[in-house]
Amino acid sequence: MLRKWLNNWLDRHRIWTNLLLHAVGIPATIAAIPVAVMGHWLVAAGLLVGGYALQFIGHAIEGNRSGEEQLIRRLLRRRS
């Protein structure tokens, strides 16, 4: 299962620009958690929004959808 997920992830992140944006964006979104716990809400919000923005820009460059967008679309189809 992990191998399937990893292969799918690598398939959707082939362009080096997308990988670079994810290399910065993913740690930024993760760093938002301890920063929020420390009470720095504005910084945490900036890290979260900025980190996700970088990842979405990467997917726009790559020409595919992010995993979050795919999940939301899948869930909305189930409700219809």
mmJSON file of the N, C-alpha and C atoms, coordinates in Angstrom:
{"data_MODEL":{"atom_site":{
"group_PDB":["ATOM","ATOM","ATOM","ATOM","ATOM","ATOM","ATOM","ATOM","ATOM","ATOM","ATOM","ATOM","ATOM","ATOM","ATOM","ATOM","ATOM","ATOM","ATOM","ATOM","ATOM","ATOM","ATOM","ATOM","ATOM","ATOM","ATOM","ATOM","ATOM","ATOM","ATOM","ATOM","ATOM","ATOM","ATOM","ATOM","ATOM","ATOM","ATOM","ATOM","ATOM","ATOM","ATOM","ATOM","ATOM","ATOM","ATOM","ATOM","ATOM","ATOM","ATOM","ATOM","ATOM","ATOM","ATOM","ATOM","ATOM","ATOM","ATOM","ATOM","ATOM","ATOM","ATOM","ATOM","ATOM","ATOM","ATOM","ATOM","ATOM","ATOM","ATOM","ATOM","ATOM","ATOM","ATOM","ATOM","ATOM","ATOM","ATOM","ATOM","ATOM","ATOM","ATOM","ATOM","ATOM","ATOM","ATOM","ATOM","ATOM","ATOM","ATOM","ATOM","ATOM","ATOM","ATOM","ATOM","ATOM","ATOM","ATOM","ATOM","ATOM","ATOM","ATOM","ATOM","ATOM","ATOM","ATOM","ATOM","ATOM","ATOM","ATOM","ATOM","ATOM","ATOM","ATOM","ATOM","ATOM","ATOM","ATOM","ATOM","ATOM","ATOM","ATOM","ATOM","ATOM","ATOM","ATOM","ATOM","ATOM","ATOM","ATOM","ATOM","ATOM","ATOM","ATOM","ATOM","ATOM","ATOM","ATOM","ATOM","ATOM","ATOM","ATOM","ATOM","ATOM","ATOM","ATOM","ATOM","ATOM","ATOM","ATOM","ATOM","ATOM","ATOM","ATOM","ATOM","ATOM","ATOM","ATOM","ATOM","ATOM","ATOM","ATOM","ATOM","ATOM","ATOM","ATOM","ATOM","ATOM","ATOM","ATOM","ATOM","ATOM","ATOM","ATOM","ATOM","ATOM","ATOM","ATOM","ATOM","ATOM","ATOM","ATOM","ATOM","ATOM","ATOM","ATOM","ATOM","ATOM","ATOM","ATOM","ATOM","ATOM","ATOM","ATOM","ATOM","ATOM","ATOM","ATOM","ATOM","ATOM","ATOM","ATOM","ATOM","ATOM","ATOM","ATOM","ATOM","ATOM","ATOM","ATOM","ATOM","ATOM","ATOM","ATOM","ATOM","ATOM","ATOM","ATOM","ATOM","ATOM","ATOM","ATOM","ATOM","ATOM","ATOM","ATOM","ATOM","ATOM","ATOM","ATOM","ATOM","ATOM","ATOM","ATOM","ATOM","ATOM","ATOM","ATOM","ATOM"],
"id":[1,2,3,4,5,6,7,8,9,10,11,12,13,14,15,16,17,18,19,20,21,22,23,24,25,26,27,28,29,30,31,32,33,34,35,36,37,38,39,40,41,42,43,44,45,46,47,48,49,50,51,52,53,54,55,56,57,58,59,60,61,62,63,64,65,66,67,68,69,70,71,72,73,74,75,76,77,78,79,80,81,82,83,84,85,86,87,88,89,90,91,92,93,94,95,96,97,98,99,100,101,102,103,104,105,106,107,108,109,110,111,112,113,114,115,116,117,118,119,120,121,122,123,124,125,126,127,128,129,130,131,132,133,134,135,136,137,138,139,140,141,142,143,144,145,146,147,148,149,150,151,152,153,154,155,156,157,158,159,160,161,162,163,164,165,166,167,168,169,170,171,172,173,174,175,176,177,178,179,180,181,182,183,184,185,186,187,188,189,190,191,192,193,194,195,196,197,198,199,200,201,202,203,204,205,206,207,208,209,210,211,212,213,214,215,216,217,218,219,220,221,222,223,224,225,226,227,228,229,230,231,232,233,234,235,236,237,238,239,240],
"type_symbol":["N","C","C","N","C","C","N","C","C","N","C","C","N","C","C","N","C","C","N","C","C","N","C","C","N","C","C","N","C","C","N","C","C","N","C","C","N","C","C","N","C","C","N","C","C","N","C","C","N","C","C","N","C","C","N","C","C","N","C","C","N","C","C","N","C","C","N","C","C","N","C","C","N","C","C","N","C","C","N","C","C","N","C","C","N","C","C","N","C","C","N","C","C","N","C","C","N","C","C","N","C","C","N","C","C","N","C","C","N","C","C","N","C","C","N","C","C","N","C","C","N","C","C","N","C","C","N","C","C","N","C","C","N","C","C","N","C","C","N","C","C","N","C","C","N","C","C","N","C","C","N","C","C","N","C","C","N","C","C","N","C","C","N","C","C","N","C","C","N","C","C","N","C","C","N","C","C","N","C","C","N","C","C","N","C","C","N","C","C","N","C","C","N","C","C","N","C","C","N","C","C","N","C","C","N","C","C","N","C","C","N","C","C","N","C","C","N","C","C","N","C","C","N","C","C","N","C","C","N","C","C","N","C","C","N","C","C","N","C","C"],
"label_atom_id":["N","CA","C","N","CA","C","N","CA","C","N","CA","C","N","CA","C","N","CA","C","N","CA","C","N","CA","C","N","CA","C","N","CA","C","N","CA","C","N","CA","C","N","CA","C","N","CA","C","N","CA","C","N","CA","C","N","CA","C","N","CA","C","N","CA","C","N","CA","C","N","CA","C","N","CA","C","N","CA","C","N","CA","C","N","CA","C","N","CA","C","N","CA","C","N","CA","C","N","CA","C","N","CA","C","N","CA","C","N","CA","C","N","CA","C","N","CA","C","N","CA","C","N","CA","C","N","CA","C","N","CA","C","N","CA","C","N","CA","C","N","CA","C","N","CA","C","N","CA","C","N","CA","C","N","CA","C","N","CA","C","N","CA","C","N","CA","C","N","CA","C","N","CA","C","N","CA","C","N","CA","C","N","CA","C","N","CA","C","N","CA","C","N","CA","C","N","CA","C","N","CA","C","N","CA","C","N","CA","C","N","CA","C","N","CA","C","N","CA","C","N","CA","C","N","CA","C","N","CA","C","N","CA","C","N","CA","C","N","CA","C","N","CA","C","N","CA","C","N","CA","C","N","CA","C","N","CA","C","N","CA","C","N","CA","C","N","CA","C","N","CA","C","N","CA","C","N","CA","C"],
"label_alt_id":[null,null,null,null,null,null,null,null,null,null,null,null,null,null,null,null,null,null,null,null,null,null,null,null,null,null,null,null,null,null,null,null,null,null,null,null,null,null,null,null,null,null,null,null,null,null,null,null,null,null,null,null,null,null,null,null,null,null,null,null,null,null,null,null,null,null,null,null,null,null,null,null,null,null,null,null,null,null,null,null,null,null,null,null,null,null,null,null,null,null,null,null,null,null,null,null,null,null,null,null,null,null,null,null,null,null,null,null,null,null,null,null,null,null,null,null,null,null,null,null,null,null,null,null,null,null,null,null,null,null,null,null,null,null,null,null,null,null,null,null,null,null,null,null,null,null,null,null,null,null,null,null,null,null,null,null,null,null,null,null,null,null,null,null,null,null,null,null,null,null,null,null,null,null,null,null,null,null,null,null,null,null,null,null,null,null,null,null,null,null,null,null,null,null,null,null,null,null,null,null,null,null,null,null,null,null,null,null,null,null,null,null,null,null,null,null,null,null,null,null,null,null,null,null,null,null,null,null,null,null,null,null,null,null,null,null,null,null,null,null],
"label_comp_id":["MET","MET","MET","LEU","LEU","LEU","ARG","ARG","ARG","LYS","LYS","LYS","TRP","TRP","TRP","LEU","LEU","LEU","ASN","ASN","ASN","ASN","ASN","ASN","TRP","TRP","TRP","LEU","LEU","LEU","ASP","ASP","ASP","ARG","ARG","ARG","HIS","HIS","HIS","ARG","ARG","ARG","ILE","ILE","ILE","TRP","TRP","TRP","THR","THR","THR","ASN","ASN","ASN","LEU","LEU","LEU","LEU","LEU","LEU","LEU","LEU","LEU","HIS","HIS","HIS","ALA","ALA","ALA","VAL","VAL","VAL","GLY","GLY","GLY","ILE","ILE","ILE","PRO","PRO","PRO","ALA","ALA","ALA","THR","THR","THR","ILE","ILE","ILE","ALA","ALA","ALA","ALA","ALA","ALA","ILE","ILE","ILE","PRO","PRO","PRO","VAL","VAL","VAL","ALA","ALA","ALA","VAL","VAL","VAL","MET","MET","MET","GLY","GLY","GLY","HIS","HIS","HIS","TRP","TRP","TRP","LEU","LEU","LEU","VAL","VAL","VAL","ALA","ALA","ALA","ALA","ALA","ALA","GLY","GLY","GLY","LEU","LEU","LEU","LEU","LEU","LEU","VAL","VAL","VAL","GLY","GLY","GLY","GLY","GLY","GLY","TYR","TYR","TYR","ALA","ALA","ALA","LEU","LEU","LEU","GLN","GLN","GLN","PHE","PHE","PHE","ILE","ILE","ILE","GLY","GLY","GLY","HIS","HIS","HIS","ALA","ALA","ALA","ILE","ILE","ILE","GLU","GLU","GLU","GLY","GLY","GLY","ASN","ASN","ASN","ARG","ARG","ARG","SER","SER","SER","GLY","GLY","GLY","GLU","GLU","GLU","GLU","GLU","GLU","GLN","GLN","GLN","LEU","LEU","LEU","ILE","ILE","ILE","ARG","ARG","ARG","ARG","ARG","ARG","LEU","LEU","LEU","LEU","LEU","LEU","ARG","ARG","ARG","ARG","ARG","ARG","ARG","ARG","ARG","SER","SER","SER"],
"label_asym_id":["A","A","A","A","A","A","A","A","A","A","A","A","A","A","A","A","A","A","A","A","A","A","A","A","A","A","A","A","A","A","A","A","A","A","A","A","A","A","A","A","A","A","A","A","A","A","A","A","A","A","A","A","A","A","A","A","A","A","A","A","A","A","A","A","A","A","A","A","A","A","A","A","A","A","A","A","A","A","A","A","A","A","A","A","A","A","A","A","A","A","A","A","A","A","A","A","A","A","A","A","A","A","A","A","A","A","A","A","A","A","A","A","A","A","A","A","A","A","A","A","A","A","A","A","A","A","A","A","A","A","A","A","A","A","A","A","A","A","A","A","A","A","A","A","A","A","A","A","A","A","A","A","A","A","A","A","A","A","A","A","A","A","A","A","A","A","A","A","A","A","A","A","A","A","A","A","A","A","A","A","A","A","A","A","A","A","A","A","A","A","A","A","A","A","A","A","A","A","A","A","A","A","A","A","A","A","A","A","A","A","A","A","A","A","A","A","A","A","A","A","A","A","A","A","A","A","A","A","A","A","A","A","A","A","A","A","A","A","A","A"],
"label_entity_id":["1","1","1","1","1","1","1","1","1","1","1","1","1","1","1","1","1","1","1","1","1","1","1","1","1","1","1","1","1","1","1","1","1","1","1","1","1","1","1","1","1","1","1","1","1","1","1","1","1","1","1","1","1","1","1","1","1","1","1","1","1","1","1","1","1","1","1","1","1","1","1","1","1","1","1","1","1","1","1","1","1","1","1","1","1","1","1","1","1","1","1","1","1","1","1","1","1","1","1","1","1","1","1","1","1","1","1","1","1","1","1","1","1","1","1","1","1","1","1","1","1","1","1","1","1","1","1","1","1","1","1","1","1","1","1","1","1","1","1","1","1","1","1","1","1","1","1","1","1","1","1","1","1","1","1","1","1","1","1","1","1","1","1","1","1","1","1","1","1","1","1","1","1","1","1","1","1","1","1","1","1","1","1","1","1","1","1","1","1","1","1","1","1","1","1","1","1","1","1","1","1","1","1","1","1","1","1","1","1","1","1","1","1","1","1","1","1","1","1","1","1","1","1","1","1","1","1","1","1","1","1","1","1","1","1","1","1","1","1","1"],
"label_seq_id":[1,1,1,2,2,2,3,3,3,4,4,4,5,5,5,6,6,6,7,7,7,8,8,8,9,9,9,10,10,10,11,11,11,12,12,12,13,13,13,14,14,14,15,15,15,16,16,16,17,17,17,18,18,18,19,19,19,20,20,20,21,21,21,22,22,22,23,23,23,24,24,24,25,25,25,26,26,26,27,27,27,28,28,28,29,29,29,30,30,30,31,31,31,32,32,32,33,33,33,34,34,34,35,35,35,36,36,36,37,37,37,38,38,38,39,39,39,40,40,40,41,41,41,42,42,42,43,43,43,44,44,44,45,45,45,46,46,46,47,47,47,48,48,48,49,49,49,50,50,50,51,51,51,52,52,52,53,53,53,54,54,54,55,55,55,56,56,56,57,57,57,58,58,58,59,59,59,60,60,60,61,61,61,62,62,62,63,63,63,64,64,64,65,65,65,66,66,66,67,67,67,68,68,68,69,69,69,70,70,70,71,71,71,72,72,72,73,73,73,74,74,74,75,75,75,76,76,76,77,77,77,78,78,78,79,79,79,80,80,80],
"pdbx_PDB_ins_code":[null,null,null,null,null,null,null,null,null,null,null,null,null,null,null,null,null,null,null,null,null,null,null,null,null,null,null,null,null,null,null,null,null,null,null,null,null,null,null,null,null,null,null,null,null,null,null,null,null,null,null,null,null,null,null,null,null,null,null,null,null,null,null,null,null,null,null,null,null,null,null,null,null,null,null,null,null,null,null,null,null,null,null,null,null,null,null,null,null,null,null,null,null,null,null,null,null,null,null,null,null,null,null,null,null,null,null,null,null,null,null,null,null,null,null,null,null,null,null,null,null,null,null,null,null,null,null,null,null,null,null,null,null,null,null,null,null,null,null,null,null,null,null,null,null,null,null,null,null,null,null,null,null,null,null,null,null,null,null,null,null,null,null,null,null,null,null,null,null,null,null,null,null,null,null,null,null,null,null,null,null,null,null,null,null,null,null,null,null,null,null,null,null,null,null,null,null,null,null,null,null,null,null,null,null,null,null,null,null,null,null,null,null,null,null,null,null,null,null,null,null,null,null,null,null,null,null,null,null,null,null,null,null,null,null,null,null,null,null,null],
"Cartn_x":[0.822,0.0,0.872,1.909,2.82,3.517,3.903,4.574,3.637,2.363,1.385,1.211,1.107,0.964,2.19,3.376,4.613,4.734,4.428,4.479,3.495,2.294,1.292,1.804,2.397,2.919,4.037,4.961,6.073,5.58,4.524,3.937,3.375,2.849,2.235,3.207,4.478,5.491,6.762,6.663,7.788,8.643,8.04,8.767,9.555,10.827,11.7,11.186,10.524,9.983,8.906,8.061,7.019,7.658,8.655,9.337,9.987,10.607,11.247,10.218,9.108,8.059,7.483,7.358,6.897,7.948,9.22,10.299,10.298,9.788,9.663,8.269,7.244,5.858,5.442,5.847,5.451,6.031,7.342,7.863,7.227,6.888,6.249,4.892,4.103,2.791,2.925,3.903,4.129,4.63,5.497,6.032,4.937,3.834,2.738,2.158,2.219,1.617,2.327,3.639,4.287,4.286,4.334,4.292,2.941,1.855,0.52,0.431,0.995,0.976,1.699,2.743,3.489,2.728,1.593,0.75,0.996,1.802,2.097,1.149,-0.108,-1.16,-0.961,-0.53,-0.369,0.764,1.856,2.978,2.546,1.833,1.362,0.433,-0.455,-1.373,-0.597,0.419,1.248,1.987,2.533,3.228,2.266,1.085,0.109,-0.375,-0.793,-1.303,-0.184,0.98,2.107,2.592,2.666,3.115,2.174,0.855,-0.11,-0.099,0.075,0.114,1.264,2.428,3.562,3.24,2.581,2.253,1.218,0.21,-0.792,-0.184,0.747,1.452,2.245,2.875,3.616,2.724,1.528,0.606,0.089,-0.073,-0.49,0.599,1.851,2.971,3.009,2.79,2.827,1.636,0.534,-0.663,-1.546,-1.505,-2.378,-2.951,-3.822,-4.492,-3.721,-3.833,-3.216,-4.013,-3.397,-4.083,-5.294,-5.209,-6.343,-7.514,-7.213,-8.279,-8.914,-8.106,-8.649,-9.56,-9.155,-9.962,-11.292,-11.264,-12.492,-13.436,-12.904,-13.74,-14.368,-13.57,-14.072,-15.201,-15.02,-16.046,-17.313,-17.169,-18.344,-19.122,-18.413,-19.094,-19.923,-19.443,-20.172,-21.475,-21.511,-22.716,-23.787,-23.421,-24.389,-25.249],
"Cartn_y":[-1.194,0.0,1.267,1.285,2.423,2.599,1.493,1.558,2.145,1.748,2.269,3.776,4.207,5.627,6.403,5.885,6.561,6.654,5.577,5.6,6.616,6.679,7.65,9.071,9.31,10.631,11.029,10.12,10.41,10.659,9.971,10.144,11.552,12.131,13.452,14.59,14.244,15.25,14.985,15.078,14.761,15.976,17.139,18.35,18.854,19.197,19.572,20.798,21.725,22.913,22.525,21.594,21.112,20.441,19.618,18.959,19.982,21.006,22.038,22.81,23.17,23.878,23.013,21.728,20.813,20.646,20.662,20.523,21.69,22.823,23.973,24.006,23.743,23.864,22.846,21.6,20.559,20.826,21.091,21.406,22.661,23.647,24.857,24.538,23.697,23.344,22.525,21.658,20.862,21.747,22.705,23.613,24.479,24.66,25.476,24.886,23.583,22.943,23.346,23.112,23.515,25.03,25.793,27.253,27.679,27.035,27.333,26.932,25.781,25.315,26.316,26.955,27.948,29.269,29.358,30.544,31.618,31.336,32.311,32.08,32.433,32.096,32.734,33.972,34.653,34.027,33.702,33.05,31.664,30.933,29.598,29.662,30.636,30.788,31.108,31.955,32.285,31.075,30.259,29.036,28.069,27.901,26.97,27.431,28.676,29.199,29.271,29.772,29.874,28.517,27.56,26.218,25.547,25.669,25.085,25.823,27.14,27.91,27.428,27.206,26.707,25.365,24.488,23.169,23.271,24.13,24.293,24.92,25.854,26.438,25.348,24.475,23.363,22.476,22.199,21.357,22.099,23.417,24.188,24.117,24.202,24.093,22.692,21.696,20.297,19.99,20.703,20.482,19.372,19.139,18.127,18.644,17.871,18.286,17.793,18.557,18.139,16.979,16.268,15.164,15.642,16.823,17.365,17.663,18.244,18.536,17.248,16.249,14.968,14.359,14.421,13.874,14.611,15.935,16.722,16.412,16.328,15.994,14.603,13.648,12.29,12.278,13.01,13.065,13.756,14.791,15.491,14.626,13.803,12.889,11.863,11.433,10.434,10.99,12.283,12.92,13.107,13.191,13.457,12.256],
"Cartn_z":[0.0,0.0,0.0,0.814,0.849,-0.495,-1.096,-2.399,-3.454,-3.423,-4.378,-4.18,-2.92,-2.624,-3.105,-2.803,-3.196,-4.715,-5.412,-6.88,-7.446,-6.869,-7.3,-7.05,-5.881,-5.531,-6.488,-6.729,-7.633,-9.061,-9.445,-10.77,-10.961,-9.88,-9.965,-9.654,-9.407,-9.071,-9.883,-11.187,-12.065,-12.416,-12.489,-12.88,-11.666,-11.885,-10.763,-10.026,-10.728,-10.067,-9.059,-9.443,-8.542,-7.323,-7.55,-6.432,-5.501,-6.066,-5.264,-4.438,-5.064,-4.331,-3.209,-3.448,-2.401,-1.301,-1.68,-0.698,0.288,-0.119,0.775,1.408,0.601,1.066,2.109,1.937,2.903,4.287,4.417,5.758,6.368,5.524,6.041,6.655,5.986,6.531,7.815,7.873,9.076,10.217,9.894,10.916,11.527,10.825,11.349,12.634,12.792,13.97,15.258,15.389,16.648,16.851,15.767,15.892,16.466,16.017,16.553,18.023,18.37,19.758,20.669,20.141,20.915,21.017,20.337,20.454,19.413,18.425,17.368,16.186,16.396,15.441,14.079,14.045,12.768,11.949,12.601,11.915,11.433,12.291,11.924,10.708,10.714,9.575,8.302,8.421,7.263,6.724,7.643,7.216,6.528,7.092,6.535,5.157,5.076,3.798,2.76,3.18,2.257,1.774,2.699,2.333,1.348,1.613,0.685,-0.652,-0.613,-1.857,-2.745,-2.152,-2.93,-3.579,-2.821,-3.354,-4.487,-4.309,-5.361,-6.608,-6.435,-7.577,-8.303,-7.538,-8.133,-8.979,-8.482,-9.255,-10.483,-10.381,-11.564,-12.628,-12.219,-13.162,-13.777,-12.931,-13.377,-14.284,-14.063,-14.872,-14.354,-13.033,-12.44,-11.126,-10.534,-9.298,-8.078,-7.005,-5.747,-5.154,-4.236,-3.558,-2.79,-2.172,-1.426,-2.355,-3.516,-4.461,-4.979,-5.248,-5.703,-4.641,-3.379,-2.283,-2.172,-2.213,-2.103,-3.253,-4.471,-5.629,-5.481,-4.986,-4.782,-3.749,-2.654,-1.601,-2.101,-2.88,-3.407,-4.4,-5.168,-6.092,-5.328,-4.185,-3.392,-2.842,-2.557,-1.997,-3.04,-4.303,-5.37,-5.653],
"occupancy":[1.0,1.0,1.0,1.0,1.0,1.0,1.0,1.0,1.0,1.0,1.0,1.0,1.0,1.0,1.0,1.0,1.0,1.0,1.0,1.0,1.0,1.0,1.0,1.0,1.0,1.0,1.0,1.0,1.0,1.0,1.0,1.0,1.0,1.0,1.0,1.0,1.0,1.0,1.0,1.0,1.0,1.0,1.0,1.0,1.0,1.0,1.0,1.0,1.0,1.0,1.0,1.0,1.0,1.0,1.0,1.0,1.0,1.0,1.0,1.0,1.0,1.0,1.0,1.0,1.0,1.0,1.0,1.0,1.0,1.0,1.0,1.0,1.0,1.0,1.0,1.0,1.0,1.0,1.0,1.0,1.0,1.0,1.0,1.0,1.0,1.0,1.0,1.0,1.0,1.0,1.0,1.0,1.0,1.0,1.0,1.0,1.0,1.0,1.0,1.0,1.0,1.0,1.0,1.0,1.0,1.0,1.0,1.0,1.0,1.0,1.0,1.0,1.0,1.0,1.0,1.0,1.0,1.0,1.0,1.0,1.0,1.0,1.0,1.0,1.0,1.0,1.0,1.0,1.0,1.0,1.0,1.0,1.0,1.0,1.0,1.0,1.0,1.0,1.0,1.0,1.0,1.0,1.0,1.0,1.0,1.0,1.0,1.0,1.0,1.0,1.0,1.0,1.0,1.0,1.0,1.0,1.0,1.0,1.0,1.0,1.0,1.0,1.0,1.0,1.0,1.0,1.0,1.0,1.0,1.0,1.0,1.0,1.0,1.0,1.0,1.0,1.0,1.0,1.0,1.0,1.0,1.0,1.0,1.0,1.0,1.0,1.0,1.0,1.0,1.0,1.0,1.0,1.0,1.0,1.0,1.0,1.0,1.0,1.0,1.0,1.0,1.0,1.0,1.0,1.0,1.0,1.0,1.0,1.0,1.0,1.0,1.0,1.0,1.0,1.0,1.0,1.0,1.0,1.0,1.0,1.0,1.0,1.0,1.0,1.0,1.0,1.0,1.0,1.0,1.0,1.0,1.0,1.0,1.0,1.0,1.0,1.0,1.0,1.0,1.0],
"B_iso_or_equiv":[0.0,0.0,0.0,0.0,0.0,0.0,0.0,0.0,0.0,0.0,0.0,0.0,0.0,0.0,0.0,0.0,0.0,0.0,0.0,0.0,0.0,0.0,0.0,0.0,0.0,0.0,0.0,0.0,0.0,0.0,0.0,0.0,0.0,0.0,0.0,0.0,0.0,0.0,0.0,0.0,0.0,0.0,0.0,0.0,0.0,0.0,0.0,0.0,0.0,0.0,0.0,0.0,0.0,0.0,0.0,0.0,0.0,0.0,0.0,0.0,0.0,0.0,0.0,0.0,0.0,0.0,0.0,0.0,0.0,0.0,0.0,0.0,0.0,0.0,0.0,0.0,0.0,0.0,0.0,0.0,0.0,0.0,0.0,0.0,0.0,0.0,0.0,0.0,0.0,0.0,0.0,0.0,0.0,0.0,0.0,0.0,0.0,0.0,0.0,0.0,0.0,0.0,0.0,0.0,0.0,0.0,0.0,0.0,0.0,0.0,0.0,0.0,0.0,0.0,0.0,0.0,0.0,0.0,0.0,0.0,0.0,0.0,0.0,0.0,0.0,0.0,0.0,0.0,0.0,0.0,0.0,0.0,0.0,0.0,0.0,0.0,0.0,0.0,0.0,0.0,0.0,0.0,0.0,0.0,0.0,0.0,0.0,0.0,0.0,0.0,0.0,0.0,0.0,0.0,0.0,0.0,0.0,0.0,0.0,0.0,0.0,0.0,0.0,0.0,0.0,0.0,0.0,0.0,0.0,0.0,0.0,0.0,0.0,0.0,0.0,0.0,0.0,0.0,0.0,0.0,0.0,0.0,0.0,0.0,0.0,0.0,0.0,0.0,0.0,0.0,0.0,0.0,0.0,0.0,0.0,0.0,0.0,0.0,0.0,0.0,0.0,0.0,0.0,0.0,0.0,0.0,0.0,0.0,0.0,0.0,0.0,0.0,0.0,0.0,0.0,0.0,0.0,0.0,0.0,0.0,0.0,0.0,0.0,0.0,0.0,0.0,0.0,0.0,0.0,0.0,0.0,0.0,0.0,0.0,0.0,0.0,0.0,0.0,0.0,0.0],
"pdbx_formal_charge":[null,null,null,null,null,null,null,null,null,null,null,null,null,null,null,null,null,null,null,null,null,null,null,null,null,null,null,null,null,null,null,null,null,null,null,null,null,null,null,null,null,null,null,null,null,null,null,null,null,null,null,null,null,null,null,null,null,null,null,null,null,null,null,null,null,null,null,null,null,null,null,null,null,null,null,null,null,null,null,null,null,null,null,null,null,null,null,null,null,null,null,null,null,null,null,null,null,null,null,null,null,null,null,null,null,null,null,null,null,null,null,null,null,null,null,null,null,null,null,null,null,null,null,null,null,null,null,null,null,null,null,null,null,null,null,null,null,null,null,null,null,null,null,null,null,null,null,null,null,null,null,null,null,null,null,null,null,null,null,null,null,null,null,null,null,null,null,null,null,null,null,null,null,null,null,null,null,null,null,null,null,null,null,null,null,null,null,null,null,null,null,null,null,null,null,null,null,null,null,null,null,null,null,null,null,null,null,null,null,null,null,null,null,null,null,null,null,null,null,null,null,null,null,null,null,null,null,null,null,null,null,null,null,null,null,null,null,null,null,null],
"auth_seq_id":[1,1,1,2,2,2,3,3,3,4,4,4,5,5,5,6,6,6,7,7,7,8,8,8,9,9,9,10,10,10,11,11,11,12,12,12,13,13,13,14,14,14,15,15,15,16,16,16,17,17,17,18,18,18,19,19,19,20,20,20,21,21,21,22,22,22,23,23,23,24,24,24,25,25,25,26,26,26,27,27,27,28,28,28,29,29,29,30,30,30,31,31,31,32,32,32,33,33,33,34,34,34,35,35,35,36,36,36,37,37,37,38,38,38,39,39,39,40,40,40,41,41,41,42,42,42,43,43,43,44,44,44,45,45,45,46,46,46,47,47,47,48,48,48,49,49,49,50,50,50,51,51,51,52,52,52,53,53,53,54,54,54,55,55,55,56,56,56,57,57,57,58,58,58,59,59,59,60,60,60,61,61,61,62,62,62,63,63,63,64,64,64,65,65,65,66,66,66,67,67,67,68,68,68,69,69,69,70,70,70,71,71,71,72,72,72,73,73,73,74,74,74,75,75,75,76,76,76,77,77,77,78,78,78,79,79,79,80,80,80],
"auth_comp_id":["MET","MET","MET","LEU","LEU","LEU","ARG","ARG","ARG","LYS","LYS","LYS","TRP","TRP","TRP","LEU","LEU","LEU","ASN","ASN","ASN","ASN","ASN","ASN","TRP","TRP","TRP","LEU","LEU","LEU","ASP","ASP","ASP","ARG","ARG","ARG","HIS","HIS","HIS","ARG","ARG","ARG","ILE","ILE","ILE","TRP","TRP","TRP","THR","THR","THR","ASN","ASN","ASN","LEU","LEU","LEU","LEU","LEU","LEU","LEU","LEU","LEU","HIS","HIS","HIS","ALA","ALA","ALA","VAL","VAL","VAL","GLY","GLY","GLY","ILE","ILE","ILE","PRO","PRO","PRO","ALA","ALA","ALA","THR","THR","THR","ILE","ILE","ILE","ALA","ALA","ALA","ALA","ALA","ALA","ILE","ILE","ILE","PRO","PRO","PRO","VAL","VAL","VAL","ALA","ALA","ALA","VAL","VAL","VAL","MET","MET","MET","GLY","GLY","GLY","HIS","HIS","HIS","TRP","TRP","TRP","LEU","LEU","LEU","VAL","VAL","VAL","ALA","ALA","ALA","ALA","ALA","ALA","GLY","GLY","GLY","LEU","LEU","LEU","LEU","LEU","LEU","VAL","VAL","VAL","GLY","GLY","GLY","GLY","GLY","GLY","TYR","TYR","TYR","ALA","ALA","ALA","LEU","LEU","LEU","GLN","GLN","GLN","PHE","PHE","PHE","ILE","ILE","ILE","GLY","GLY","GLY","HIS","HIS","HIS","ALA","ALA","ALA","ILE","ILE","ILE","GLU","GLU","GLU","GLY","GLY","GLY","ASN","ASN","ASN","ARG","ARG","ARG","SER","SER","SER","GLY","GLY","GLY","GLU","GLU","GLU","GLU","GLU","GLU","GLN","GLN","GLN","LEU","LEU","LEU","ILE","ILE","ILE","ARG","ARG","ARG","ARG","ARG","ARG","LEU","LEU","LEU","LEU","LEU","LEU","ARG","ARG","ARG","ARG","ARG","ARG","ARG","ARG","ARG","SER","SER","SER"],
"auth_asym_id":["A","A","A","A","A","A","A","A","A","A","A","A","A","A","A","A","A","A","A","A","A","A","A","A","A","A","A","A","A","A","A","A","A","A","A","A","A","A","A","A","A","A","A","A","A","A","A","A","A","A","A","A","A","A","A","A","A","A","A","A","A","A","A","A","A","A","A","A","A","A","A","A","A","A","A","A","A","A","A","A","A","A","A","A","A","A","A","A","A","A","A","A","A","A","A","A","A","A","A","A","A","A","A","A","A","A","A","A","A","A","A","A","A","A","A","A","A","A","A","A","A","A","A","A","A","A","A","A","A","A","A","A","A","A","A","A","A","A","A","A","A","A","A","A","A","A","A","A","A","A","A","A","A","A","A","A","A","A","A","A","A","A","A","A","A","A","A","A","A","A","A","A","A","A","A","A","A","A","A","A","A","A","A","A","A","A","A","A","A","A","A","A","A","A","A","A","A","A","A","A","A","A","A","A","A","A","A","A","A","A","A","A","A","A","A","A","A","A","A","A","A","A","A","A","A","A","A","A","A","A","A","A","A","A","A","A","A","A","A","A"],
"auth_atom_id":["N","CA","C","N","CA","C","N","CA","C","N","CA","C","N","CA","C","N","CA","C","N","CA","C","N","CA","C","N","CA","C","N","CA","C","N","CA","C","N","CA","C","N","CA","C","N","CA","C","N","CA","C","N","CA","C","N","CA","C","N","CA","C","N","CA","C","N","CA","C","N","CA","C","N","CA","C","N","CA","C","N","CA","C","N","CA","C","N","CA","C","N","CA","C","N","CA","C","N","CA","C","N","CA","C","N","CA","C","N","CA","C","N","CA","C","N","CA","C","N","CA","C","N","CA","C","N","CA","C","N","CA","C","N","CA","C","N","CA","C","N","CA","C","N","CA","C","N","CA","C","N","CA","C","N","CA","C","N","CA","C","N","CA","C","N","CA","C","N","CA","C","N","CA","C","N","CA","C","N","CA","C","N","CA","C","N","CA","C","N","CA","C","N","CA","C","N","CA","C","N","CA","C","N","CA","C","N","CA","C","N","CA","C","N","CA","C","N","CA","C","N","CA","C","N","CA","C","N","CA","C","N","CA","C","N","CA","C","N","CA","C","N","CA","C","N","CA","C","N","CA","C","N","CA","C","N","CA","C","N","CA","C","N","CA","C","N","CA","C","N","CA","C","N","CA","C","N","CA","C"],
"pdbx_PDB_model_num":[1,1,1,1,1,1,1,1,1,1,1,1,1,1,1,1,1,1,1,1,1,1,1,1,1,1,1,1,1,1,1,1,1,1,1,1,1,1,1,1,1,1,1,1,1,1,1,1,1,1,1,1,1,1,1,1,1,1,1,1,1,1,1,1,1,1,1,1,1,1,1,1,1,1,1,1,1,1,1,1,1,1,1,1,1,1,1,1,1,1,1,1,1,1,1,1,1,1,1,1,1,1,1,1,1,1,1,1,1,1,1,1,1,1,1,1,1,1,1,1,1,1,1,1,1,1,1,1,1,1,1,1,1,1,1,1,1,1,1,1,1,1,1,1,1,1,1,1,1,1,1,1,1,1,1,1,1,1,1,1,1,1,1,1,1,1,1,1,1,1,1,1,1,1,1,1,1,1,1,1,1,1,1,1,1,1,1,1,1,1,1,1,1,1,1,1,1,1,1,1,1,1,1,1,1,1,1,1,1,1,1,1,1,1,1,1,1,1,1,1,1,1,1,1,1,1,1,1,1,1,1,1,1,1,1,1,1,1,1,1]
}}}
